Amino acid sequence: MDPKGLAFLGAGFGAGLAAIGVGIGIGRLAANAMDGIARQPQSAGTIQTAMLIAAGLIEGVGLFALVICILLAFKG
């Protein structure tokens, strides 16, 4: 197999794994935040703020991984 084909294959696997990781991370984050809000409704604002900051960081890592995959796919 030529190197260009392997680059496309690696980029595809990387993008898929990044999307799966981001989905699992945000799912666990939201589930735990909802559990915390259900246990202590008076802390909902604080929990929501922390959840949004953490979700942004998770999305940032996912976006960085996808950019790396795109660079890998189109390397010349």
Secondary structure, 3 states (H helix, E strand, C coil): CCHHHHHHHHHHHHHHHHHHHHHHHHHHHHHHHHHHHHHCHHHHHHHHHHHHHHHHHHHHHHHHHHHHHHHHHCCC
